[in-house]
Amino acid sequence: SNGFCHWPRVAWLKPDGTWQPSTTNFTSLADPTAVGSGLTALNTLMHEAGHAAHFANIKQPSPLFGQERAPTSVAYAENQSMFLDSLVGDADWRAKYAKDKSGNVIPFEILEEEITATHPFTAVFQLRAMLAVSYFEKALYELPEEEMTKENIMALAAKIETEIQGGPSSRPMLSIPHLVSDEASCYYHGYTLAEMSVWQTREYFFSKYGKIVDNPQVGPTLCEAYWQCGNSEDFLAIVEKLTGKPLSGDAWVSHLKEPVEDKVARSKKEYDNAIEETAEEDNTTDLDLDMTVRFVDGDLLIADSSVDGGILGACQKFEEYVAKRVSES
């Protein structure tokens, strides 16, 4: 869905102690008329928003600590974004935020059907797809120069897909943009390391607090442990400092091995708790994130939270804009 996030201005502390807030642009594309497009776009939007939240909260005495080049690692940067997009699949997140146009919550029966149909294999396939890209890059860079031909590269991609994924991938290896972009080459292994950290961090929060979604302890903890340091601290070090354990794949593997019936029962409990919490919450007040949010389409400014009634007001104005565009198309 062509998501991206970049920072024309990074956050940092100036020598006089004043705060320079960041300016962040991020996006995700969706076709409102295509069934399923919204979920893909939502995952991408949450992913890019994770990057935005991370880099907006770096608090160091130089802008160099808040840029995405070395020594900022891929795993460190993607850890933050992938943690946020992981929430979209949680039953309690969907119980609170996955609603139809009339405000009705998604029925748990739909979530149960999804878990039953996908949990036994989807996450494992995703892991294998991640690994396949990294192993292809390794094999590609080990290929002797005289063997570097179009035919050999295509054959190598097919070979790696078959060995790791069991056959041709639904997304062909050579269609992955990272492989043909100089700034993203030898990048993909960072997603695997980040996913390991995501599940280890989730495990830490669940064991300490019992929940993540709308838990007021989670944001400040992430900010202090992962965000504020920027690239002044090593990725492996901050993960171990927060979770109390060196980075490993144990939590991720536990997720992959969770029996379907256990996942359904756990998800149902989380779903019911979230429904109960939502009934007791006051959702009439606006969000105060100490930031200005603008919705734009090219050069067109659609909504601005500073003049359109806060973030929720700007969201409503953007929703109306999209509905009008769809009705006119």
PyMOL commands that set and color helices and strands:
alter all, ss='L'
color gray80, all
select helices_A, chain A and resi 37-56+63-66+74-89+91-97+108-118+122-142+145-147+150-165+173-175+177-180+182-184+189-209+218-227+230-232+235-243+250-257+260-280+310-328
alter helices_A, ss='H'
color red, helices_A
select strands_A, chain A and resi 4-9+12-13+19-20+23-27+294-297+300-304
alter strands_A, ss='S'
color yellow, strands_A
deselect
rebuild
show_as cartoon
